[in-house]
Amino acid sequence: MSYKITDKCISCGACEMECPVGAISQGEERYIIDPEKCIECGACQAICPVRST
């Protein structure tokens, strides 16, 4: 199961830059993770300042 970004996201963009497979992009309200691309590596969670993933 891929990671999901919660409503705690502050749209800082750190996770998008850290994702090794480009699964994260800016959504309408916050960043989103494409579950088809996510490899569950945890890089986004490790870099997130508010732990929104």
N, CA, C and O atoms as a Maestro MAE file, in Angstrom:
{
 s_m_m2io_version
 :::
 2.0.0
}

f_m_ct {
 s_m_title
 :::
 protein
 m_atom[212] {
  # First column is atom index #
  i_m_mmod_type
  r_m_x_coord
  r_m_y_coord
  r_m_z_coord
  i_m_residue_number
  s_m_chain_name
  s_m_pdb_residue_name
  s_m_pdb_atom_name
  i_m_atomic_number
  :::
  1 25 0.842 -1.184 0.000 1 A "MET " " N  " 7
  2 3 0.000 0.000 0.000 1 A "MET " " CA " 6
  3 2 0.881 1.238 0.000 1 A "MET " " C  " 6
  4 15 1.772 1.366 0.839 1 A "MET " " O  " 8
  5 25 0.642 2.136 -0.920 2 A "SER " " N  " 7
  6 3 1.480 3.322 -1.038 2 A "SER " " CA " 6
  7 2 1.212 4.312 0.091 2 A "SER " " C  " 6
  8 15 0.185 4.244 0.766 2 A "SER " " O  " 8
  9 25 2.146 5.222 0.279 3 A "TYR " " N  " 7
  10 3 1.971 6.287 1.255 3 A "TYR " " CA " 6
  11 2 0.883 7.233 0.765 3 A "TYR " " C  " 6
  12 15 0.627 7.327 -0.435 3 A "TYR " " O  " 8
  13 25 0.247 7.929 1.694 4 A "LYS " " N  " 7
  14 3 -0.760 8.943 1.375 4 A "LYS " " CA " 6
  15 2 -0.411 10.192 2.148 4 A "LYS " " C  " 6
  16 15 0.091 10.117 3.270 4 A "LYS " " O  " 8
  17 25 -0.673 11.342 1.552 5 A "ILE " " N  " 7
  18 3 -0.404 12.615 2.214 5 A "ILE " " CA " 6
  19 2 -1.694 13.087 2.877 5 A "ILE " " C  " 6
  20 15 -2.745 13.138 2.238 5 A "ILE " " O  " 8
  21 25 -1.611 13.428 4.151 6 A "THR " " N  " 7
  22 3 -2.790 13.825 4.918 6 A "THR " " CA " 6
  23 2 -3.034 15.332 4.826 6 A "THR " " C  " 6
  24 15 -2.283 16.066 4.184 6 A "THR " " O  " 8
  25 25 -4.099 15.763 5.483 7 A "ASP " " N  " 7
  26 3 -4.430 17.183 5.481 7 A "ASP " " CA " 6
  27 2 -3.490 18.019 6.340 7 A "ASP " " C  " 6
  28 15 -3.639 19.240 6.397 7 A "ASP " " O  " 8
  29 25 -2.518 17.386 7.013 8 A "LYS " " N  " 7
  30 3 -1.501 18.128 7.748 8 A "LYS " " CA " 6
  31 2 -0.454 18.733 6.811 8 A "LYS " " C  " 6
  32 15 0.371 19.538 7.244 8 A "LYS " " O  " 8
  33 25 -0.482 18.350 5.531 9 A "CYS " " N  " 7
  34 3 0.492 18.827 4.541 9 A "CYS " " CA " 6
  35 2 0.481 20.349 4.472 9 A "CYS " " C  " 6
  36 15 -0.580 20.966 4.379 9 A "CYS " " O  " 8
  37 25 1.681 20.956 4.520 10 A "ILE " " N  " 7
  38 3 1.816 22.407 4.423 10 A "ILE " " CA " 6
  39 2 2.324 22.840 3.045 10 A "ILE " " C  " 6
  40 15 2.676 24.002 2.846 10 A "ILE " " O  " 8
  41 25 2.358 21.913 2.111 11 A "SER " " N  " 7
  42 3 2.763 22.176 0.717 11 A "SER " " CA " 6
  43 2 4.143 22.800 0.596 11 A "SER " " C  " 6
  44 15 4.347 23.731 -0.184 11 A "SER " " O  " 8
  45 25 5.086 22.286 1.367 12 A "CYS " " N  " 7
  46 3 6.454 22.815 1.309 12 A "CYS " " CA " 6
  47 2 7.223 22.294 0.096 12 A "CYS " " C  " 6
  48 15 8.173 22.931 -0.358 12 A "CYS " " O  " 8
  49 25 6.813 21.131 -0.432 13 A "GLY " " N  " 7
  50 3 7.457 20.578 -1.615 13 A "GLY " " CA " 6
  51 2 8.660 19.690 -1.348 13 A "GLY " " C  " 6
  52 15 9.244 19.144 -2.284 13 A "GLY " " O  " 8
  53 25 9.038 19.537 -0.092 14 A "ALA " " N  " 7
  54 3 10.216 18.722 0.235 14 A "ALA " " CA " 6
  55 2 10.054 17.284 -0.248 14 A "ALA " " C  " 6
  56 15 11.002 16.689 -0.761 14 A "ALA " " O  " 8
  57 25 8.867 16.734 -0.089 15 A "CYS " " N  " 7
  58 3 8.640 15.342 -0.463 15 A "CYS " " CA " 6
  59 2 8.742 15.131 -1.969 15 A "CYS " " C  " 6
  60 15 9.252 14.107 -2.423 15 A "CYS " " O  " 8
  61 25 8.264 16.087 -2.735 16 A "GLU " " N  " 7
  62 3 8.325 15.960 -4.198 16 A "GLU " " CA " 6
  63 2 9.763 15.871 -4.668 16 A "GLU " " C  " 6
  64 15 10.089 15.071 -5.544 16 A "GLU " " O  " 8
  65 25 10.613 16.686 -4.092 17 A "MET " " N  " 7
  66 3 12.031 16.701 -4.467 17 A "MET " " CA " 6
  67 2 12.741 15.422 -4.026 17 A "MET " " C  " 6
  68 15 13.694 14.992 -4.676 17 A "MET " " O  " 8
  69 25 12.292 14.813 -2.935 18 A "GLU " " N  " 7
  70 3 12.951 13.642 -2.355 18 A "GLU " " CA " 6
  71 2 12.529 12.320 -3.006 18 A "GLU " " C  " 6
  72 15 13.276 11.343 -2.951 18 A "GLU " " O  " 8
  73 25 11.353 12.279 -3.616 19 A "CYS " " N  " 7
  74 3 10.828 11.028 -4.166 19 A "CYS " " CA " 6
  75 2 11.692 10.531 -5.329 19 A "CYS " " C  " 6
  76 15 11.844 11.234 -6.329 19 A "CYS " " O  " 8
  77 25 12.260 9.324 -5.207 20 A "PRO " " N  " 7
  78 3 13.164 8.817 -6.239 20 A "PRO " " CA " 6
  79 2 12.463 8.363 -7.523 20 A "PRO " " C  " 6
  80 15 13.114 8.173 -8.551 20 A "PRO " " O  " 8
  81 25 11.145 8.190 -7.467 21 A "VAL " " N  " 7
  82 3 10.421 7.719 -8.654 21 A "VAL " " CA " 6
  83 2 9.436 8.745 -9.206 21 A "VAL " " C  " 6
  84 15 8.675 8.436 -10.122 21 A "VAL " " O  " 8
  85 25 9.441 9.953 -8.666 22 A "GLY " " N  " 7
  86 3 8.569 11.011 -9.172 22 A "GLY " " CA " 6
  87 2 7.090 10.746 -8.956 22 A "GLY " " C  " 6
  88 15 6.263 11.115 -9.790 22 A "GLY " " O  " 8
  89 25 6.751 10.108 -7.840 23 A "ALA " " N  " 7
  90 3 5.359 9.760 -7.558 23 A "ALA " " CA " 6
  91 2 4.570 10.888 -6.901 23 A "ALA " " C  " 6
  92 15 3.354 10.776 -6.744 23 A "ALA " " O  " 8
  93 25 5.235 11.965 -6.516 24 A "ILE " " N  " 7
  94 3 4.577 13.041 -5.782 24 A "ILE " " CA " 6
  95 2 4.486 14.286 -6.649 24 A "ILE " " C  " 6
  96 15 5.444 14.673 -7.318 24 A "ILE " " O  " 8
  97 25 3.302 14.908 -6.622 25 A "SER " " N  " 7
  98 3 3.090 16.140 -7.383 25 A "SER " " CA " 6
  99 2 2.123 17.048 -6.630 25 A "SER " " C  " 6
  100 15 1.414 16.606 -5.726 25 A "SER " " O  " 8
  101 25 2.104 18.314 -7.011 26 A "GLN " " N  " 7
  102 3 1.218 19.284 -6.369 26 A "GLN " " CA " 6
  103 2 -0.215 19.019 -6.803 26 A "GLN " " C  " 6
  104 15 -0.510 18.975 -7.997 26 A "GLN " " O  " 8
  105 25 -1.094 18.844 -5.841 27 A "GLY " " N  " 7
  106 3 -2.518 18.682 -6.106 27 A "GLY " " CA " 6
  107 2 -3.224 20.014 -5.918 27 A "GLY " " C  " 6
  108 15 -2.574 21.046 -5.754 27 A "GLY " " O  " 8
  109 25 -4.541 19.998 -5.939 28 A "GLU " " N  " 7
  110 3 -5.303 21.238 -5.775 28 A "GLU " " CA " 6
  111 2 -5.148 21.838 -4.388 28 A "GLU " " C  " 6
  112 15 -4.992 23.052 -4.254 28 A "GLU " " O  " 8
  113 25 -5.189 21.001 -3.349 29 A "GLU " " N  " 7
  114 3 -5.121 21.503 -1.978 29 A "GLU " " CA " 6
  115 2 -3.803 21.187 -1.282 29 A "GLU " " C  " 6
  116 15 -3.383 21.915 -0.383 29 A "GLU " " O  " 8
  117 25 -3.158 20.117 -1.689 30 A "ARG " " N  " 7
  118 3 -1.886 19.693 -1.096 30 A "ARG " " CA " 6
  119 2 -1.196 18.735 -2.066 30 A "ARG " " C  " 6
  120 15 -1.747 18.397 -3.114 30 A "ARG " " O  " 8
  121 25 -0.014 18.312 -1.717 31 A "TYR " " N  " 7
  122 3 0.694 17.361 -2.573 31 A "TYR " " CA " 6
  123 2 -0.021 16.014 -2.548 31 A "TYR " " C  " 6
  124 15 -0.680 15.671 -1.566 31 A "TYR " " O  " 8
  125 25 0.111 15.265 -3.621 32 A "ILE " " N  " 7
  126 3 -0.520 13.950 -3.721 32 A "ILE " " CA " 6
  127 2 0.515 12.924 -4.174 32 A "ILE " " C  " 6
  128 15 1.510 13.266 -4.813 32 A "ILE " " O  " 8
  129 25 0.267 11.677 -3.837 33 A "ILE " " N  " 7
  130 3 1.154 10.578 -4.212 33 A "ILE " " CA " 6
  131 2 0.407 9.665 -5.176 33 A "ILE " " C  " 6
  132 15 -0.701 9.213 -4.888 33 A "ILE " " O  " 8
  133 25 1.024 9.402 -6.315 34 A "ASP " " N  " 7
  134 3 0.452 8.476 -7.293 34 A "ASP " " CA " 6
  135 2 0.723 7.059 -6.801 34 A "ASP " " C  " 6
  136 15 1.875 6.625 -6.786 34 A "ASP " " O  " 8
  137 25 -0.325 6.324 -6.396 35 A "PRO " " N  " 7
  138 3 -0.104 4.984 -5.852 35 A "PRO " " CA " 6
  139 2 0.464 3.990 -6.866 35 A "PRO " " C  " 6
  140 15 1.042 2.974 -6.480 35 A "PRO " " O  " 8
  141 25 0.305 4.277 -8.149 36 A "GLU " " N  " 7
  142 3 0.855 3.397 -9.187 36 A "GLU " " CA " 6
  143 2 2.376 3.507 -9.270 36 A "GLU " " C  " 6
  144 15 3.054 2.553 -9.650 36 A "GLU " " O  " 8
  145 25 2.905 4.674 -8.914 37 A "LYS " " N  " 7
  146 3 4.351 4.918 -8.983 37 A "LYS " " CA " 6
  147 2 5.065 4.690 -7.655 37 A "LYS " " C  " 6
  148 15 6.252 4.366 -7.640 37 A "LYS " " O  " 8
  149 25 4.356 4.856 -6.544 38 A "CYS " " N  " 7
  150 3 4.965 4.775 -5.215 38 A "CYS " " CA " 6
  151 2 5.571 3.393 -4.978 38 A "CYS " " C  " 6
  152 15 4.921 2.369 -5.187 38 A "CYS " " O  " 8
  153 25 6.838 3.386 -4.533 39 A "ILE " " N  " 7
  154 3 7.525 2.123 -4.240 39 A "ILE " " CA " 6
  155 2 7.669 1.899 -2.726 39 A "ILE " " C  " 6
  156 15 8.382 0.995 -2.289 39 A "ILE " " O  " 8
  157 25 6.987 2.726 -1.945 40 A "GLU " " N  " 7
  158 3 6.959 2.594 -0.482 40 A "GLU " " CA " 6
  159 2 8.343 2.635 0.152 40 A "GLU " " C  " 6
  160 15 8.627 1.885 1.086 40 A "GLU " " O  " 8
  161 25 9.191 3.503 -0.352 41 A "CYS " " N  " 7
  162 3 10.561 3.589 0.162 41 A "CYS " " CA " 6
  163 2 10.658 4.393 1.463 41 A "CYS " " C  " 6
  164 15 11.610 4.222 2.225 41 A "CYS " " O  " 8
  165 25 9.677 5.272 1.722 42 A "GLY " " N  " 7
  166 3 9.687 6.065 2.942 42 A "GLY " " CA " 6
  167 2 10.470 7.353 2.875 42 A "GLY " " C  " 6
  168 15 10.562 8.065 3.875 42 A "GLY " " O  " 8
  169 25 11.036 7.674 1.729 43 A "ALA " " N  " 7
  170 3 11.831 8.902 1.607 43 A "ALA " " CA " 6
  171 2 10.983 10.141 1.892 43 A "ALA " " C  " 6
  172 15 11.461 11.096 2.505 43 A "ALA " " O  " 8
  173 25 9.745 10.126 1.454 44 A "CYS " " N  " 7
  174 3 8.857 11.272 1.672 44 A "CYS " " CA " 6
  175 2 8.562 11.448 3.165 44 A "CYS " " C  " 6
  176 15 8.561 12.570 3.671 44 A "CYS " " O  " 8
  177 25 8.320 10.372 3.844 45 A "GLN " " N  " 7
  178 3 8.009 10.438 5.267 45 A "GLN " " CA " 6
  179 2 9.216 10.933 6.058 45 A "GLN " " C  " 6
  180 15 9.061 11.705 7.004 45 A "GLN " " O  " 8
  181 25 10.391 10.505 5.686 46 A "ALA " " N  " 7
  182 3 11.610 10.888 6.397 46 A "ALA " " CA " 6
  183 2 11.905 12.384 6.271 46 A "ALA " " C  " 6
  184 15 12.451 12.982 7.199 46 A "ALA " " O  " 8
  185 25 11.553 12.994 5.144 47 A "ILE " " N  " 7
  186 3 11.883 14.397 4.892 47 A "ILE " " CA " 6
  187 2 10.765 15.355 5.316 47 A "ILE " " C  " 6
  188 15 11.012 16.552 5.463 47 A "ILE " " O  " 8
  189 25 9.555 14.859 5.512 48 A "CYS " " N  " 7
  190 3 8.392 15.694 5.798 48 A "CYS " " CA " 6
  191 2 8.523 16.407 7.156 48 A "CYS " " C  " 6
  192 15 8.689 15.744 8.180 48 A "CYS " " O  " 8
  193 25 8.450 17.748 7.177 49 A "PRO " " N  " 7
  194 3 8.598 18.465 8.440 49 A "PRO " " CA " 6
  195 2 7.406 18.309 9.383 49 A "PRO " " C  " 6
  196 15 7.545 18.527 10.586 49 A "PRO " " O  " 8
  197 25 6.241 17.936 8.859 50 A "VAL " " N  " 7
  198 3 5.052 17.766 9.700 50 A "VAL " " CA " 6
  199 2 4.561 16.320 9.721 50 A "VAL " " C  " 6
  200 15 3.497 16.035 10.271 50 A "VAL " " O  " 8
  201 25 5.325 15.409 9.127 51 A "ARG " " N  " 7
  202 3 4.990 13.981 9.057 51 A "ARG " " CA " 6
  203 2 3.571 13.767 8.528 51 A "ARG " " C  " 6
  204 15 2.759 13.069 9.134 51 A "ARG " " O  " 8
  205 25 3.299 14.391 7.376 52 A "SER " " N  " 7
  206 3 1.955 14.291 6.789 52 A "SER " " CA " 6
  207 2 1.765 13.039 5.953 52 A "SER " " C  " 6
  208 15 0.669 12.814 5.441 52 A "SER " " O  " 8
  209 25 2.808 12.207 5.795 53 A "THR " " N  " 7
  210 3 2.654 10.978 5.017 53 A "THR " " CA " 6
  211 2 2.523 9.786 5.929 53 A "THR " " C  " 6
  212 15 2.384 8.658 5.455 53 A "THR " " O  " 8
  :::
 }
 m_bond[211] {
  # First column is bond index #
  i_m_from
  i_m_to
  i_m_order
  :::
  1 1 2 1
  2 2 3 1
  3 3 4 2
  4 3 5 1
  5 5 6 1
  6 6 7 1
  7 7 8 2
  8 7 9 1
  9 9 10 1
  10 10 11 1
  11 11 12 2
  12 11 13 1
  13 13 14 1
  14 14 15 1
  15 15 16 2
  16 15 17 1
  17 17 18 1
  18 18 19 1
  19 19 20 2
  20 19 21 1
  21 21 22 1
  22 22 23 1
  23 23 24 2
  24 23 25 1
  25 25 26 1
  26 26 27 1
  27 27 28 2
  28 27 29 1
  29 29 30 1
  30 30 31 1
  31 31 32 2
  32 31 33 1
  33 33 34 1
  34 34 35 1
  35 35 36 2
  36 35 37 1
  37 37 38 1
  38 38 39 1
  39 39 40 2
  40 39 41 1
  41 41 42 1
  42 42 43 1
  43 43 44 2
  44 43 45 1
  45 45 46 1
  46 46 47 1
  47 47 48 2
  48 47 49 1
  49 49 50 1
  50 50 51 1
  51 51 52 2
  52 51 53 1
  53 53 54 1
  54 54 55 1
  55 55 56 2
  56 55 57 1
  57 57 58 1
  58 58 59 1
  59 59 60 2
  60 59 61 1
  61 61 62 1
  62 62 63 1
  63 63 64 2
  64 63 65 1
  65 65 66 1
  66 66 67 1
  67 67 68 2
  68 67 69 1
  69 69 70 1
  70 70 71 1
  71 71 72 2
  72 71 73 1
  73 73 74 1
  74 74 75 1
  75 75 76 2
  76 75 77 1
  77 77 78 1
  78 78 79 1
  79 79 80 2
  80 79 81 1
  81 81 82 1
  82 82 83 1
  83 83 84 2
  84 83 85 1
  85 85 86 1
  86 86 87 1
  87 87 88 2
  88 87 89 1
  89 89 90 1
  90 90 91 1
  91 91 92 2
  92 91 93 1
  93 93 94 1
  94 94 95 1
  95 95 96 2
  96 95 97 1
  97 97 98 1
  98 98 99 1
  99 99 100 2
  100 99 101 1
  101 101 102 1
  102 102 103 1
  103 103 104 2
  104 103 105 1
  105 105 106 1
  106 106 107 1
  107 107 108 2
  108 107 109 1
  109 109 110 1
  110 110 111 1
  111 111 112 2
  112 111 113 1
  113 113 114 1
  114 114 115 1
  115 115 116 2
  116 115 117 1
  117 117 118 1
  118 118 119 1
  119 119 120 2
  120 119 121 1
  121 121 122 1
  122 122 123 1
  123 123 124 2
  124 123 125 1
  125 125 126 1
  126 126 127 1
  127 127 128 2
  128 127 129 1
  129 129 130 1
  130 130 131 1
  131 131 132 2
  132 131 133 1
  133 133 134 1
  134 134 135 1
  135 135 136 2
  136 135 137 1
  137 137 138 1
  138 138 139 1
  139 139 140 2
  140 139 141 1
  141 141 142 1
  142 142 143 1
  143 143 144 2
  144 143 145 1
  145 145 146 1
  146 146 147 1
  147 147 148 2
  148 147 149 1
  149 149 150 1
  150 150 151 1
  151 151 152 2
  152 151 153 1
  153 153 154 1
  154 154 155 1
  155 155 156 2
  156 155 157 1
  157 157 158 1
  158 158 159 1
  159 159 160 2
  160 159 161 1
  161 161 162 1
  162 162 163 1
  163 163 164 2
  164 163 165 1
  165 165 166 1
  166 166 167 1
  167 167 168 2
  168 167 169 1
  169 169 170 1
  170 170 171 1
  171 171 172 2
  172 171 173 1
  173 173 174 1
  174 174 175 1
  175 175 176 2
  176 175 177 1
  177 177 178 1
  178 178 179 1
  179 179 180 2
  180 179 181 1
  181 181 182 1
  182 182 183 1
  183 183 184 2
  184 183 185 1
  185 185 186 1
  186 186 187 1
  187 187 188 2
  188 187 189 1
  189 189 190 1
  190 190 191 1
  191 191 192 2
  192 191 193 1
  193 193 194 1
  194 194 195 1
  195 195 196 2
  196 195 197 1
  197 197 198 1
  198 198 199 1
  199 199 200 2
  200 199 201 1
  201 201 202 1
  202 202 203 1
  203 203 204 2
  204 203 205 1
  205 205 206 1
  206 206 207 1
  207 207 208 2
  208 207 209 1
  209 209 210 1
  210 210 211 1
  211 211 212 2
  :::
 }
}
